[in-house]
Amino acid sequence: MKPLLPIIVRLFAYAGLMFIMALVIQFDFAEGEVKEDSLIEITQEFLLFVSSILLIVYSSKAENFKIFNLTLAGFLGVHFVREFDFWLNTRLFDKAWQVLALIILVLIVVMVIRNWKKFIFELVAISKTYGFAFFFSGLIILHVFSRLYGRKLMWIDLLRNTHDQYVIEDNGEKVIALRDFMRPVKDASEESLELLAYSIIFIGVVEMIMFGVKSSKKIQS
């Protein structure tokens, strides 16, 4: 039973995380629209922030993966800044988020170049863990699937096949006359998918940190 305990703990912990994410989505759906200050958006930012902080804090405790952890923290930090694009651009100055993201990106690149061999060694080692598989899967969902899922063409096809009255002809091409309620549905669906991706990324980060800490303790002992 003891060897199964970590698996059981993970099962309940990660299932609980997904349950909370579902409640977050349900809350915003009840509001009728997912805006920049919605609970879904705030939760996305929270997951990114916590993931970055954990990687920074545990980079000193997992010496074998210090460069990788700091690089990944910066990478997620860029995503964190990107999620605040509207607030930064309106409260600070136009394209403020791009400037901040570029600064973080430059720092990451400099650190990786100065520690290139160590970074590659750490990356190869951590890539063999299922924590990295979680992280990589979340990244693919976030940057590939969610972007394809949110394309207008897909939603046009859906509406064309279900509500022909929304489709009009424009210069020989079919375009969609989206009613006000369709845009919130599309945005809410896409943002919910991104929330799922960030949750999976968070799980991957936690697993990679635990692997790194355990590996460092084995070497020290």
PyMOL commands that set and color helices and strands:
alter all, ss='L'
color gray80, all
select helices_A, chain A and resi 2-31+39-58+63-83+85-91+96-114+116-126+130-149+152-162+164-166+182-220
alter helices_A, ss='H'
color red, helices_A
select strands_A, chain A and resi 167-170+173-176
alter strands_A, ss='S'
color yellow, strands_A
deselect
rebuild
show_as cartoon
